């Protein structure tokens, strides 16, 4: 699992796995449990670029980001560093 420290959300960290270009596992540490578990289950098995495109820019209230948006940032950082 790759760990990503979030910024501006209730979730403190996102742990994820990628095989090839497919997201194979996601776990949020903290945050709204039902919502973060739902997002994690929905993106498992998806192409990493599709996940980024769908989740990037989603906002939670006035925070300027959200747990899904932070997942897109984590995946983008992964792609940039691989």
Backbone bond lengths (Angstrom), bond angles and torsions (degrees), N, CA, C in turn:
res aa  C-N    CA-C-N  psi(-1)  N-CA   C-N-CA  omega(-1)  CA-C   N-CA-C  phi
1 X - - - 1.463 - - 1.529 109.43 -
2 X 1.303 115.17 142.28 1.456 122.85 176.16 1.521 106.98 -101.85
3 X 1.311 117.60 133.54 1.465 122.16 -178.46 1.524 109.80 -102.98
4 X 1.337 115.70 135.10 1.461 122.48 177.13 1.522 108.04 -127.55
5 X 1.323 117.33 122.83 1.465 122.53 177.57 1.522 108.41 -81.08
6 X 1.318 116.61 121.41 1.461 121.33 -177.30 1.523 111.38 -79.93
7 X 1.327 114.99 163.73 1.457 122.03 177.47 1.520 108.65 -133.41
8 X 1.334 117.28 125.55 1.459 121.29 173.59 1.515 115.76 84.30
9 X 1.335 118.06 13.37 1.467 120.04 179.68 1.523 110.57 -129.07
10 X 1.313 115.42 166.29 1.468 121.03 176.39 1.526 110.90 -67.59
11 X 1.324 116.74 -36.95 1.461 119.98 175.13 1.523 108.30 -67.08
12 X 1.327 116.86 134.49 1.464 121.56 -178.01 1.527 113.11 -89.42
13 X 1.327 115.33 -25.40 1.456 120.31 -173.94 1.518 109.21 -156.07
14 X 1.323 115.22 152.59 1.466 121.62 172.57 1.523 106.81 -125.69
15 X 1.316 116.21 124.47 1.462 122.18 175.06 1.526 107.05 -104.90
16 X 1.325 116.46 132.12 1.467 118.63 -177.39 1.518 111.15 -146.56
17 X 1.329 114.48 161.17 1.463 122.80 176.65 1.523 108.87 -129.39
18 X 1.320 114.83 143.15 1.461 121.45 177.29 1.524 107.62 -133.31
19 X 1.320 116.62 133.27 1.463 122.25 173.90 1.517 107.24 -121.37
20 X 1.327 115.74 118.79 1.461 119.15 -173.69 1.514 107.99 65.35
21 X 1.313 117.41 -119.36 1.467 122.29 175.27 1.520 111.51 -112.89
22 X 1.322 117.40 18.95 1.459 121.82 -176.23 1.522 110.87 -110.73
23 X 1.330 115.82 130.38 1.456 121.29 174.53 1.525 106.85 -75.25
24 X 1.329 116.94 120.41 1.465 120.04 -175.04 1.523 113.57 -108.87
25 X 1.315 117.61 -12.33 1.454 119.90 178.72 1.514 111.03 -166.48
26 X 1.331 116.80 141.78 1.460 122.47 177.59 1.520 108.25 -143.26
27 X 1.336 116.16 135.97 1.453 121.63 175.12 1.527 108.40 -140.35
28 X 1.324 116.61 123.49 1.457 122.28 175.94 1.524 108.23 -91.56
29 X 1.328 116.67 138.25 1.458 122.64 175.70 1.526 106.55 -104.26
30 X 1.320 116.14 109.60 1.463 121.36 -174.51 1.520 109.89 88.34
31 X 1.313 115.58 -173.92 1.459 120.33 -179.63 1.512 112.10 88.45
32 X 1.303 116.22 -175.17 1.466 123.26 179.82 1.530 108.10 -78.45
33 X 1.314 116.03 104.25 1.460 121.67 -169.62 1.534 114.24 -51.31
34 X 1.307 117.23 -48.13 1.462 119.53 -178.30 1.518 112.14 -63.26
35 X 1.327 116.60 -44.29 1.463 120.27 -179.55 1.520 112.32 -67.08
36 X 1.336 116.44 -44.73 1.457 118.45 -177.61 1.528 111.79 -69.70
37 X 1.329 117.33 -35.44 1.470 119.39 175.65 1.518 110.33 -65.81
38 X 1.330 116.65 -38.25 1.459 120.49 178.50 1.520 111.82 -63.60
39 X 1.325 116.56 -46.29 1.467 120.68 178.42 1.527 109.32 -60.73
40 X 1.329 116.80 -45.25 1.461 120.72 -178.96 1.531 111.22 -58.20
41 X 1.317 117.65 -46.28 1.469 121.24 -179.33 1.525 111.81 -66.35
42 X 1.335 116.30 -37.86 1.465 119.96 -178.36 1.527 112.98 -66.71
43 X 1.332 117.78 -34.87 1.459 119.51 -175.62 1.527 113.39 -88.74
44 X 1.323 118.19 -15.82 1.469 119.69 178.59 1.524 109.90 -60.95
45 X 1.320 115.25 130.11 1.457 121.15 -178.82 1.515 114.06 90.24
46 X 1.327 117.40 -4.62 1.468 121.35 -179.56 1.524 111.40 -89.08
47 X 1.318 115.48 154.39 1.457 122.29 172.77 1.528 108.92 -64.44
48 X 1.316 117.60 136.71 1.453 122.40 -175.80 1.530 112.32 -58.09
49 X 1.330 117.59 -38.83 1.467 120.51 -179.88 1.523 111.92 -69.63
50 X 1.311 116.97 -34.39 1.464 121.03 176.65 1.529 110.33 -65.97
51 X 1.327 117.34 -41.25 1.465 121.11 177.82 1.523 109.63 -61.21
52 X 1.327 116.71 -47.06 1.469 120.85 179.24 1.518 110.16 -58.65
53 X 1.319 117.69 -48.97 1.473 121.57 -178.19 1.524 112.59 -60.65
54 X 1.313 117.70 -37.94 1.459 120.88 -177.34 1.526 113.04 -77.67
55 X 1.334 117.83 -33.79 1.468 120.64 -171.77 1.529 114.49 -99.14
56 X 1.314 117.02 -22.57 1.459 120.49 -176.30 1.529 111.66 -60.50
57 X 1.320 115.64 130.11 1.458 121.12 175.40 1.517 115.40 91.77
58 X 1.333 118.57 -6.20 1.460 120.34 177.20 1.524 108.40 -66.22
59 X 1.337 116.25 132.77 1.463 120.30 -177.88 1.519 111.33 -115.33
60 X 1.316 115.23 148.93 1.462 123.34 176.14 1.527 106.68 -111.30
61 X 1.319 116.48 102.41 1.462 120.03 -178.82 1.516 110.87 61.64
62 X 1.325 115.73 -133.94 1.472 121.01 -177.26 1.531 112.27 -99.99
63 X 1.311 117.33 14.38 1.467 121.78 -176.39 1.528 113.38 -70.12
64 X 1.321 117.48 -22.31 1.459 120.44 -176.96 1.517 113.64 81.54
65 X 1.321 116.92 0.83 1.461 122.73 178.03 1.525 107.62 -157.04
66 X 1.313 116.71 -176.16 1.467 122.75 178.20 1.518 107.70 -160.57
67 X 1.307 117.05 172.53 1.464 119.93 176.39 1.537 110.91 -61.01
68 X 1.347 120.08 -45.25 1.464 119.10 176.40 1.535 112.41 -61.27
69 X 1.333 117.35 -41.30 1.461 121.15 178.07 1.530 110.38 -62.19
70 X 1.329 117.32 -40.76 1.461 120.71 178.17 1.528 110.93 -64.87
71 X 1.325 117.75 -34.98 1.465 120.22 175.32 1.525 109.71 -63.34
72 X 1.325 117.94 -41.95 1.465 119.75 177.75 1.528 110.52 -62.00
73 X 1.326 117.64 -38.99 1.467 121.37 178.12 1.532 110.71 -66.24
74 X 1.319 117.04 -39.17 1.465 121.23 177.86 1.526 110.53 -62.28
75 X 1.321 116.15 -44.31 1.463 120.47 -178.80 1.525 111.42 -68.86
76 X 1.338 117.38 -37.32 1.463 120.45 176.17 1.522 110.73 -63.47
77 X 1.343 116.48 -43.27 1.468 121.04 178.40 1.525 109.94 -61.39
78 X 1.329 116.46 -40.87 1.469 121.38 177.39 1.529 110.45 -58.50
79 X 1.333 116.96 -48.35 1.465 120.84 -179.24 1.518 111.76 -62.67
80 X 1.325 116.86 -38.74 1.467 120.90 -179.41 1.513 112.36 -68.65
81 X 1.326 117.38 -27.75 1.468 121.17 -175.77 1.516 114.97 -101.04
82 X 1.339 117.35 -1.42 1.473 117.38 -176.71 1.492 112.20 -87.20
